[in-house]
């Protein structure tokens, strides 16, 4: 495993880290045994950064992480998120009272005295124009409840605006072969500001793993079934906002570019690691094997410049028009 600097925190984080959304909910059922097995396998492979949120399974993901860490001695950084418990999910509710309550709840779920990193969880765009929200986070740092904070965003514009607040340490943003816009401007600005980048939805909800077909069926409790058109939350969270059939066609065009002995998922993750502004990619895993396969991407050699150009050509032809300016 290779490690990269994370913002101005002084942390060195595994460039392949662990996204724990699926351990909570929205990806079909994952047993407690499989969840703990996946987490332990990730740490065995050298992963030292886990991303979760208070709403993943209404705290289940956080509690499983806490349970797993009780049996480990390594230094592991756990990032969680706050804000999506709000109902209605509106900008004025991102206030000190609510954020403090969310943080207190996550402290209990994760069984720690201070949270390593708290991220605003894809708040409405107006929140990035509310200094009082970031002031509330500063107060939580001062109180010793959280060590650092960052944001998880939907849009590049939100990411750029968030960096105006001086204590924002990280930005989590969708970045993958099907969502390439962040690399155009945002990445360079993040490097200048020494802001860490978490590349989320790195496999486009599994599309870029190359195993899905037109006839693939997703269970009723999987967002790839119920959020195809943004019925439950931002459509960009599901298949990166790409039309499913278009995505399948693009995957077939990418398949010949995958090196021998490498899975398509590993290829997609290795593509992300070609960008030095990225601190880590955070693929999910629902079992031990997925966690191991993801982690071992870090051992693969860099992709060639020709492969990178061919990958971009597929994006431009099949995907760009659907997503590039939207997020």
Phi, psi and omega in degrees: 000137174256155185234149182230155178293144181244097178056224180252018184283338188087355179287148167247115186247149179298132185293334164256118180244196189233120174266123191255021178301312185296338179285345179263302185188178168077004179231023188086168187290134171233123182290158177299321180298313180295321181298311180294323178296317179296316180296315180295321178297320179300314180293324177299330181273001177101002177290134181229017180221127180236133179248129179220194177200155183292339181268353180290101184068029180054040179102351182301315181301314179300316183293323177294320178298315179299318180298317180295317185293338178300333182262010183239155180246353183291160170283114179234130178266130180242120176258133174237183184223159181217142174133327185281358173283346181296136176215105007284154180274087185233154186303313183301338181284351174279067184243174185300316182300310183291316181297321178297318179296319179295317180297317179300320180293318180292327176300320178291312182300318183271353176056051178228164178274333179213139178279136181298310183211127174247132180242133170299132193264084178047059180288167173303150184305327183300335182298330181286357175247019182240089181303332182295330177295315181287332173295323177296322177292321175301320179297322179291327174294314180299326181281354180080011180280326178227150180272316181215165174219159178209198181223151168246126190237161170266323191243148176303319181300322178294320180298316181293319180294321182299327183290352175289340178274120196295340183259008173288117184266338187206155174230127175258127187214148177291122178213120178197183182302332180266357179222080190263354185302323182306332182287345186289312185230315188300317184301316181293321178295321179296319178297318179298325182268001183052050178254130178289150179236124172257117179275106182260167186049047188293340180250018179051052179059030178097346179305317185280004171279344173078016184253356184269154179226172179303325184270002179301133181251131178252141183292164185298332182265019180252127183298341177288352171263306193265356180237026183304327184241021177080028183293329186252325178202186187307131183297339179294344179284340184250116185055028180059021180083005182273137173304132189303312182294322176297320179297317178299320179294318179296322178300319179296328178286333179280332189306317180295345181276348185284124181298154177299136178085003180244135176283160179296324178298317178296321176300315181295322178288321180296327177301317180298320183290351176290349182257113187288346177289337182286126175284314178199153169262145186236067176293151175272167175209135181256357179202174184301313186298318178298319180297317180294313181300317178300310185299323185286355171303326183298341181275350186282149177290161178300153174284152180286159177299324178296317178297319178299319179292320179293323177296317178297324180297321177296317178301313182297322185282321191250338193237319193309316184298334181280328194235336198300312183271350184284324182239000000 
